[in-house]
Amino acid sequence: MKHIVLTLLLILSSCKSEPKTETVGDKEIDPTVHAMWHSFTESYLEFKKEELPDSWYFHNTKEDADRLATLTLNGKKTAMTSGLHTWYKEANADLPTVGTKHIVTDFEGKARAIIKITAVDTIPFNKLSKEGAAMDMGSNVEPLKKWKKAHWDFFSSVMAEKGERPTEDMVIVFEKFERIWP
């Protein structure tokens, strides 16, 4: 199960960009990530001593990653589903923390926005509201239907690796965030 959690985290947090100047573990960081963080901390000196936040892109395709980064930058995407609650338990990992900052990138790893987690909820898959789905999808056009299909398909494929199947009442971790830069 740790493999599944690591796979999910890599999908959510990997950057694929050129040129690279620094690596953290096996992850290469685009120079725009450092530049964005520097600009932010120069404008908000109270964060100057904070370490560079994790940088990552949404989803696992260029089209989706770039689209979701743009929706975040435009303030339309204000939430994300970060996985199943059981994955955190099995990995003995803490749930995301309110106040944590992340740098959202496009698929190539170019920094697009800095977000801060404002709320973390654990809710059954079938209890996510239309409003929550709209915040995650960044759209008001059939958001719940689209959210359910996209996430059901993802959870199905990941869980199949362990011979498991998703259920309507599986508990998800749902994070709300605000864009704080630019």
N, C-alpha and C positions, 0 to 999 in steps of 0.2 A: 504494500500500500504506500510505503514511503516513495516508491518509484512513481506512483501515480501523482502524489502530491508534488514531487519534484518536477514532474513533467508539466503539471498545471502551472506551477510557479515559473518555470522556464518559458512557457507559452505567454504568460502574463508579463514577464519581466525581461525578456531578452531583447537586445538591441542588435540590429544588423545594419551597420553603417560604415561608410568609408569617408575620409580617412580616420583611422583610430589612433589614439595617442596613449591610452591607458587601459589596463585590464584590471578587473576585480574578479579573482578566480579565473574562470574561463570566459568571462563576459567582457567584451570590449566596449569602451565608453567613447561616444562621439564628443569631440571638443565643444559642440554647441551645448551639451549638457552642463559642462563646467561654466561656460560663458553665461548661460541663463541663470545658474545658481549665483554666480558672482554679481550679476546685475541686480538680482533680487536682494541679496544680502547687503549690497551697497546702498540700496534704497530703504531697507529695513535693518538697520544696524543691530537691533536686538537679536537677530538670527545669525549674525556674523560668525559666531563660534560654533554653530551647528555644523555637523558633518554633511557632506553632500548626500542628499536622499537617493534612494534607489530610483533608477530610471528604467522604463519599460514601455512597451506598446500594448494596446488592447488587441485581443484576438490573435489569430495565427496566419492571416493572409494580408498582403499589402493593401488590397482594396479596403478591407474592414479596418485594419489598423489606421490607415490614413483618414478614412471617413470618421472613425470614432475620435481620433485626435482632433480633427477639425470641429466636430460637435462639442468636444470638451472646451476647446479654445473659444468657441462661440457661445458657451454657456448653456447649450441645449442638453448635453449629457452631464448629469450631476450625480450619478450613482453607478455602481458596478456590483456584479455578483462575483465574489472571489472564490467560490468553491462550495463544496459540501461540508457541513459541520463535522461529519464523521472523519473527513480527511485530516482536519486539524487535530482531532482527538487521536487518531491512529499515528500521526506523526509527532504526537506530544508537543504540538506547536500552539502558541498563543494565538488567539483571534486577533485580527487587526485592531489597532489602537486609535482611538479618537485623538486627533492632533497630529498624527503622523503625516509627513509630507512625502510626495512622490513627484518625480518629473516624468510627465507623459511625453512620449516621443512618437514620431511617425514610424513606419515599418523599417526605414533605413537608419533609425536611431537618432534622428535630428530632434532636438528638444522643441516641444511645441507649447507646453504649459506646465506650471507647477500647481498641484492640487493639495488640499489638506483634508483628511478624513474628518467628517463632522458627526457621524453616527454609524454604529455597527449594530445590526440586528441579525438574529437567527430566526428564520421563519420557514414553515413548511413550503415546499415548492408550489403547491396548489393554493397557497394563501397570499401570494404576492399580488398586490393591488395593481389595477390599471395605471395608477399614478406612479407607483414604484417602477413598473415596467417602462413607462414613458421616460422616467428619469434615467434608467439604465440604457435604453435604446436611443435616447436623444430624439425621439419622434413621438408625435401624437397620432400617427396613422397606424391603427391596429396594433398598438404597442404590446398589449398582453399576448395576443396571438403570436406575434413575431418573437417576443421574448421566450414564450413557452417552447416554440419549435426550435429556436436556436439553442437554448440551454438543454432541452431534452435530448436533442441530437448529440450535443457535446458530452453530457453526462453518460448517455448510452454508450458512446464509443470508448470513453475512458473506463467506465465500470466493466465493460465487456472483457477487458484485459484480465480481470480477476474472476470472471465468470459471474459477475453480478449484474443486476438490472436496476434501473431507476424506478422509483415509486412516486406516486403523486404526493405522498406525505414526507418525502425525504427533506431533511432540514438543510437549507442553504444559508450561506453567510452573505448578507447584503450590506454593502457599504455606501453611505451617502458621502459626497464630498463637495467642496467648493473650489473653484479655480481662484487661486490667489495671485498668480502671475502669468502672463502679463495682465 
